[in-house]
Amino acid sequence: MEDFIGFLFIWLIFEFIFWGVIYATGSVLTFIISFGKWVPDSIIRSNTGRVSKKQSGFGLINRSGQTYLGAWGVCILGLSFWTLIVVYIVLI
């Protein structure tokens, strides 16, 4: 049982770091690829203080004149970047 709890803890830390790095990379690449025209979808804080994320999916969303790239689109962009880096390193 202790092995399972340890494995679960390590897996959760890995997932947190993995998705965090991918989302952060995708956020930076969104600005670079679109020359600042698109913005990655952001975290929203409601009036009650609850933090949540809009379910924006893959597409581009136009909110009050600003174009947002959905959260999954940002993650796919970051994952594609790191996949290309790993393939490039392996092939060298």
DSSP file (Angstrom, degrees, kcal/mol; ACC not computed):
  #  RESIDUE AA STRUCTURE BP1 BP2  ACC     N-H-->O    O-->H-N    N-H-->O    O-->H-N    TCO  KAPPA ALPHA  PHI   PSI    X-CA   Y-CA   Z-CA
    1    1 A M     >        0   0    0      0, 0.0     4,-2.1     0, 0.0     5,-0.2   0.000 360.0 360.0 360.0 -38.7    0.0    0.0    0.0
    2    2 A E  H  >  +     0   0    0      1,-0.2     4,-2.4     2,-0.2     5,-0.2   0.865 360.0  54.6 -65.3 -34.5    2.8    2.4    0.8
    3    3 A D  H  > S+     0   0    0      2,-0.2     4,-2.7     1,-0.2    -1,-0.2   0.904 107.7  49.8 -63.2 -41.1    4.3    1.7   -2.6
    4    4 A F  H  > S+     0   0    0      2,-0.2     4,-2.8     1,-0.2    -2,-0.2   0.913 111.0  48.3 -64.9 -43.0    1.0    2.7   -4.3
    5    5 A I  H  X S+     0   0    0     -4,-2.1     4,-2.3     2,-0.2    -2,-0.2   0.905 113.4  48.0 -64.7 -41.5    0.8    5.9   -2.3
    6    6 A G  H  X S+     0   0    0     -4,-2.4     4,-2.4     2,-0.2    -2,-0.2   0.917 112.8  48.1 -64.1 -43.7    4.4    6.8   -3.2
    7    7 A F  H  X S+     0   0    0     -4,-2.7     4,-2.7     2,-0.2    -2,-0.2   0.920 111.8  50.0 -62.4 -43.8    3.8    6.0   -6.8
    8    8 A L  H  X S+     0   0    0     -4,-2.8     4,-2.4     2,-0.2    -2,-0.2   0.901 110.9  49.7 -62.2 -41.8    0.6    8.1   -6.8
    9    9 A F  H  X S+     0   0    0     -4,-2.3     4,-2.0     2,-0.2    -1,-0.2   0.925 113.1  45.5 -63.6 -45.9    2.4   11.1   -5.2
   10   10 A I  H  X S+     0   0    0     -4,-2.4     4,-2.5     1,-0.2    -2,-0.2   0.899 112.4  52.2 -65.1 -40.6    5.3   10.9   -7.7
   11   11 A W  H  X S+     0   0    0     -4,-2.7     4,-2.6     2,-0.2    -2,-0.2   0.907 108.9  49.7 -62.5 -42.6    2.8   10.6  -10.6
   12   12 A L  H  X S+     0   0    0     -4,-2.4     4,-2.3     2,-0.2    -1,-0.2   0.892 111.3  48.7 -64.5 -40.3    0.9   13.7   -9.4
   13   13 A I  H  X S+     0   0    0     -4,-2.0     4,-2.4     2,-0.2     5,-0.2   0.924 111.8  49.7 -64.4 -44.0    4.0   15.7   -9.2
   14   14 A F  H  X S+     0   0    0     -4,-2.5     4,-3.2     1,-0.2    -2,-0.2   0.927 111.7  48.3 -60.2 -45.7    5.1   14.6  -12.6
   15   15 A E  H  X S+     0   0    0     -4,-2.6     4,-2.7     2,-0.2     5,-0.4   0.910 111.3  50.5 -61.8 -42.6    1.7   15.5  -14.1
   16   16 A F  H  X S+     0   0    0     -4,-2.3     4,-1.8     1,-0.2    -1,-0.2   0.927 116.1  40.6 -61.6 -46.4    1.7   18.9  -12.5
   17   17 A I  H  X S+     0   0    0     -4,-2.4     4,-2.7     2,-0.2     5,-0.3   0.921 115.3  52.3 -68.8 -43.9    5.2   19.7  -13.8
   18   18 A F  H  X S+     0   0    0     -4,-3.2     4,-2.3    -5,-0.2    -2,-0.2   0.953 115.5  38.5 -57.9 -54.8    4.5   18.2  -17.2
   19   19 A W  H  X S+     0   0    0     -4,-2.7     4,-2.6     1,-0.2     5,-0.2   0.844 115.4  54.7 -69.4 -32.6    1.3   20.2  -17.9
   20   20 A G  H  X S+     0   0    0     -4,-1.8     4,-2.4    -5,-0.4    -1,-0.2   0.929 111.2  43.8 -64.2 -45.1    2.7   23.3  -16.3
   21   21 A V  H  X S+     0   0    0     -4,-2.7     4,-2.5     2,-0.2     5,-0.2   0.910 115.3  48.9 -66.6 -42.2    5.8   23.3  -18.5
   22   22 A I  H  X S+     0   0    0     -4,-2.3     4,-2.5    -5,-0.3    -2,-0.2   0.923 113.7  45.8 -64.7 -43.7    3.7   22.5  -21.6
   23   23 A Y  H  X S+     0   0    0     -4,-2.6     4,-2.3     2,-0.2    -2,-0.2   0.913 113.6  49.1 -67.2 -41.4    1.2   25.2  -20.9
   24   24 A A  H  X S+     0   0    0     -4,-2.4     4,-2.0    -5,-0.2    -2,-0.2   0.919 113.2  46.9 -63.9 -42.9    3.9   27.8  -20.1
   25   25 A T  H  X S+     0   0    0     -4,-2.5     4,-2.6     1,-0.2    -2,-0.2   0.926 112.4  50.0 -63.6 -44.5    5.8   27.0  -23.3
   26   26 A G  H  X S+     0   0    0     -4,-2.5     4,-2.0    -5,-0.2    -2,-0.2   0.858 107.7  54.8 -61.9 -35.7    2.6   27.1  -25.3
   27   27 A S  H  X S+     0   0    0     -4,-2.3     4,-1.3     2,-0.2    -1,-0.2   0.923 111.1  44.0 -63.7 -44.5    1.7   30.5  -23.8
   28   28 A V  H  X S+     0   0    0     -4,-2.0     4,-1.8     1,-0.2     3,-0.2   0.924 114.0  50.0 -66.1 -44.0    5.1   32.0  -24.9
   29   29 A L  H  X S+     0   0    0     -4,-2.6     4,-3.2     1,-0.2     5,-0.3   0.812 102.3  62.5 -66.0 -29.7    4.8   30.4  -28.3
   30   30 A T  H  X S+     0   0    0     -4,-2.0     4,-1.9     1,-0.2     8,-0.4   0.933 107.2  43.3 -60.4 -45.2    1.3   31.8  -28.8
   31   31 A F  H  <>S+     0   0    0     -4,-1.3     5,-2.0    -3,-0.2     4,-0.5   0.904 116.9  47.1 -65.4 -41.3    2.6   35.3  -28.6
   32   32 A I  H ><5S+     0   0    0     -4,-1.8     3,-0.7     3,-0.2    -2,-0.2   0.938 114.2  44.7 -68.4 -47.3    5.6   34.6  -30.8
   33   33 A I  H 3<5S+     0   0    0     -4,-3.2    -1,-0.2     1,-0.2    -2,-0.2   0.877 120.3  39.7 -67.2 -37.9    3.7   32.7  -33.5
   34   34 A S  T ><5S-     0   0    0     -4,-1.9     3,-1.4    -5,-0.3    -1,-0.2   0.398 106.8-122.0 -93.7   4.7    0.8   35.3  -33.7
   35   35 A F  T < 5S-     0   0    0     -3,-0.7    -3,-0.2    -4,-0.5    -4,-0.1   0.857  75.0 -52.3  55.9  37.5    3.1   38.3  -33.3
   36   36 A G  T 3 <S+     0   0    0     -5,-2.0    -1,-0.3    -6,-0.3    -5,-0.1   0.475 116.1 110.7  83.7   3.3    1.1   39.3  -30.2
   37   37 A K  S <  S+     0   0    0     -3,-1.4    30,-0.7    -6,-0.2     2,-0.3   0.823  71.9  53.7 -80.1 -31.0   -2.3   39.2  -31.8
   38   38 A W  E     -a   67   0A   0     -8,-0.4    30,-0.2    -7,-0.1    -2,-0.1  -0.751  67.8-158.8-104.5 152.2   -3.5   36.1  -29.9
   39   39 A V  E     -a   68   0A   0     28,-2.1    30,-2.3    -2,-0.3     2,-0.1  -0.989  24.5-114.3-127.5 136.6   -3.5   35.7  -26.1
   40   40 A P  E     -a   69   0A   0      0, 0.0    30,-0.2     0, 0.0    31,-0.1  -0.446  45.4 -95.0 -67.8 145.6   -3.6   32.3  -24.3
   41   41 A D        -     0   0    0     28,-2.1     2,-0.2    -2,-0.1    15,-0.0  -0.348  50.8-145.3 -61.8 139.1   -6.8   31.8  -22.3
   42   42 A S        -     0   0    0      1,-0.1    12,-0.7    -3,-0.1     2,-0.3  -0.538  16.3 -91.8-110.9 170.7   -6.3   32.9  -18.7
   43   43 A I  E     -C   53   0B   0     -2,-0.2     2,-0.4    10,-0.1    10,-0.2  -0.600  40.9-146.1 -79.3 139.7   -7.4   31.9  -15.2
   44   44 A I  E     -C   52   0B   0      8,-2.7     8,-2.5    -2,-0.3     2,-0.6  -0.905   6.6-155.5-113.7 134.0  -10.5   33.8  -14.0
   45   45 A R  E     -C   51   0B   0     -2,-0.4     6,-0.2     6,-0.2     5,-0.1  -0.942  17.8-147.9-107.8 122.4  -11.2   34.8  -10.4
   46   46 A S    >   -     0   0    0      4,-2.4     3,-1.5    -2,-0.6     0, 0.0  -0.218  31.1 -97.6 -81.6 175.7  -14.9   35.2   -9.7
   47   47 A N  T 3  S+     0   0    0      1,-0.3    -1,-0.1     2,-0.1    -2,-0.0   0.773 123.5  58.3 -65.0 -26.0  -16.4   37.7   -7.2
   48   48 A T  T 3  S-     0   0    0      2,-0.1    -1,-0.3     1,-0.0     3,-0.1   0.524 119.6-108.9 -81.8  -4.8  -16.6   35.0   -4.6
   49   49 A G  S <  S+     0   0    0     -3,-1.5     2,-0.3     1,-0.3    -2,-0.1   0.400  71.8 141.9  93.6  -2.4  -12.8   34.4   -4.8
   50   50 A R        -     0   0    0     -5,-0.1    -4,-2.4     1,-0.0     2,-0.5  -0.569  43.6-142.0 -76.3 133.3  -13.1   31.1   -6.5
   51   51 A V  E     +C   45   0B   0     -2,-0.3     2,-0.3    -6,-0.2    -6,-0.2  -0.819  31.9 157.9 -97.3 131.4  -10.4   30.5   -9.2
   52   52 A S  E     -C   44   0B   0     -8,-2.5    -8,-2.7    -2,-0.5     2,-0.4  -0.932  35.4-124.0-146.0 169.4  -11.5   28.6  -12.3
   53   53 A K  E     -C   43   0B   0     -2,-0.3     2,-0.2   -10,-0.2   -10,-0.1  -0.961  28.5-119.1-118.7 133.0  -10.6   28.1  -15.9
   54   54 A K        -     0   0    0    -12,-0.7     2,-1.5    -2,-0.4    17,-0.3  -0.496  26.6-121.8 -68.1 138.0  -12.9   28.8  -18.8
   55   55 A Q        +     0   0    0     -2,-0.2    -1,-0.1     1,-0.2    15,-0.1  -0.664  52.5 153.2 -81.6  91.9  -13.6   25.7  -20.9
   56   56 A S        -     0   0    0     -2,-1.5     3,-0.4     1,-0.2    14,-0.2   0.586  27.6-163.5-104.5 -12.5  -12.3   27.1  -24.1
   57   57 A G        -     0   0    0      1,-0.2    15,-1.2    -3,-0.2    16,-1.2  -0.328  49.8 -40.6  69.3-144.3  -11.2   23.9  -26.0
   58   58 A F  S    S+     0   0    0     14,-0.2    12,-0.2    13,-0.1    -1,-0.2   0.733 105.1  84.1 -94.7 -26.5   -9.0   24.0  -29.0
   59   59 A G  S    S-     0   0    0     -3,-0.4    11,-2.4    10,-0.1     2,-0.4   0.080  80.8 -91.2 -83.5-176.6  -10.2   27.0  -31.0
   60   60 A L  E     -B   69   0A   0      9,-0.2     2,-0.4    13,-0.0     9,-0.2  -0.800  37.8-160.4 -93.3 134.0   -9.8   30.7  -31.2
   61   61 A I  E     -B   68   0A   0      7,-3.0     7,-3.5    -2,-0.4     2,-0.7  -0.953   8.6-148.1-119.1 134.2  -12.3   32.7  -29.2
   62   62 A N  E     +B   67   0A   0     -2,-0.4     2,-0.5     5,-0.2     5,-0.2  -0.895  21.3 174.8-104.5 110.9  -13.1   36.4  -29.8
   63   63 A R  E >   -B   66   0A   0      3,-2.6     3,-2.1    -2,-0.7    -2,-0.0  -0.962  69.6 -30.4-119.3 115.2  -14.0   38.2  -26.6
   64   64 A S  T 3  S-     0   0    0     -2,-0.5    -1,-0.1     1,-0.3     3,-0.1   0.868 125.3 -44.8  45.1  50.5  -14.5   41.9  -26.8
   65   65 A G  T 3  S+     0   0    0      1,-0.2     2,-0.4    -3,-0.0    -1,-0.3   0.292 117.2 105.9  86.4 -10.4  -12.1   42.5  -29.6
   66   66 A Q  E <   - B   0  63A   0     -3,-2.1    -3,-2.6   -28,-0.0     2,-0.5  -0.875  63.4-137.8-105.3 135.5   -9.3   40.3  -28.3
   67   67 A T  E     -aB  38  62A   0    -30,-0.7   -28,-2.1    -2,-0.4     2,-0.4  -0.817  20.4-165.9 -95.5 124.1   -8.6   36.8  -29.8
   68   68 A Y  E     -aB  39  61A   0     -7,-3.5    -7,-3.0    -2,-0.5     2,-0.5  -0.881  15.5-138.5-110.3 139.3   -7.8   34.1  -27.3
   69   69 A L  E     -aB  40  60A   0    -30,-2.3   -28,-2.1    -2,-0.4    -9,-0.2  -0.857  36.0-109.7 -93.3 129.9   -6.3   30.7  -28.0
   70   70 A G     >  -     0   0    0    -11,-2.4     4,-2.1    -2,-0.5     5,-0.2  -0.083  24.1-110.5 -59.4 158.0   -8.1   27.9  -26.1
   71   71 A A  H  > S+     0   0    0    -17,-0.3     4,-2.1     1,-0.2     5,-0.1   0.878 118.1  48.6 -60.0 -42.0   -6.3   26.2  -23.2
   72   72 A W  H  > S+     0   0    0    -15,-1.2     4,-2.5     1,-0.2    -1,-0.2   0.870 109.3  53.7 -68.4 -34.6   -6.1   22.8  -25.1
   73   73 A G  H  > S+     0   0    0    -16,-1.2     4,-2.0     2,-0.2    -2,-0.2   0.891 108.2  50.1 -63.3 -39.2   -4.7   24.6  -28.1
   74   74 A V  H  X S+     0   0    0     -4,-2.1     4,-2.2     2,-0.2    -2,-0.2   0.913 111.4  48.7 -64.6 -42.9   -2.0   26.2  -26.0
   75   75 A C  H  X S+     0   0    0     -4,-2.1     4,-2.8     1,-0.2    -2,-0.2   0.895 110.4  50.5 -64.8 -40.4   -1.1   22.8  -24.5
   76   76 A I  H  X S+     0   0    0     -4,-2.5     4,-2.4     2,-0.2    -1,-0.2   0.890 109.3  51.9 -65.5 -38.0   -0.9   21.2  -27.9
   77   77 A L  H  X S+     0   0    0     -4,-2.0     4,-1.9     2,-0.2    -2,-0.2   0.929 112.9  44.5 -62.4 -45.5    1.3   24.0  -29.1
   78   78 A G  H  X S+     0   0    0     -4,-2.2     4,-2.3     2,-0.2    -2,-0.2   0.904 113.5  49.9 -65.5 -42.1    3.7   23.5  -26.2
   79   79 A L  H  X S+     0   0    0     -4,-2.8     4,-2.3     1,-0.2    -2,-0.2   0.891 109.5  51.8 -64.5 -39.4    3.7   19.7  -26.5
   80   80 A S  H  X S+     0   0    0     -4,-2.4     4,-2.3    -5,-0.2    -1,-0.2   0.907 108.9  51.3 -63.3 -41.1    4.4   20.0  -30.2
   81   81 A F  H  X S+     0   0    0     -4,-1.9     4,-2.0     1,-0.2    -2,-0.2   0.950 112.9  43.5 -60.7 -50.3    7.4   22.3  -29.5
   82   82 A W  H  X S+     0   0    0     -4,-2.3     4,-2.4     1,-0.2    -1,-0.2   0.837 111.6  54.9 -68.4 -31.7    8.9   19.9  -26.9
   83   83 A T  H  X S+     0   0    0     -4,-2.3     4,-2.5     2,-0.2    -1,-0.2   0.923 108.8  48.0 -64.9 -43.5    8.2   16.9  -29.2
   84   84 A L  H  X S+     0   0    0     -4,-2.3     4,-2.5     2,-0.2    -2,-0.2   0.884 110.8  51.8 -63.7 -38.0   10.2   18.5  -32.0
   85   85 A I  H  X S+     0   0    0     -4,-2.0     4,-2.4     2,-0.2    -2,-0.2   0.936 111.6  46.2 -63.2 -46.3   13.0   19.4  -29.6
   86   86 A V  H  X S+     0   0    0     -4,-2.4     4,-2.4     2,-0.2    -2,-0.2   0.919 113.4  48.7 -64.9 -43.1   13.3   15.8  -28.4
   87   87 A V  H  X S+     0   0    0     -4,-2.5     4,-2.2     1,-0.2    -1,-0.2   0.914 111.7  50.3 -62.0 -42.3   13.1   14.4  -32.0
   88   88 A Y  H  X S+     0   0    0     -4,-2.5     4,-0.9     1,-0.2    -2,-0.2   0.913 111.7  47.2 -61.9 -43.5   15.8   16.9  -33.0
   89   89 A I  H  < S+     0   0    0     -4,-2.4     3,-0.4     1,-0.2    -2,-0.2   0.901 112.6  49.5 -65.8 -40.7   18.1   15.8  -30.1
   90   90 A V  H  < S+     0   0    0     -4,-2.4    -1,-0.2     1,-0.2    -2,-0.2   0.876 111.2  49.5 -66.5 -37.2   17.6   12.1  -30.8
   91   91 A L  H  <        0   0    0     -4,-2.2    -1,-0.2     1,-0.2    -2,-0.2   0.644 360.0 360.0 -80.1 -13.8   18.4   12.5  -34.5
   92   92 A I     <        0   0    0     -4,-0.9    -1,-0.2    -3,-0.4    -2,-0.1   0.510 360.0 360.0 -75.8 360.0   21.6   14.5  -34.0
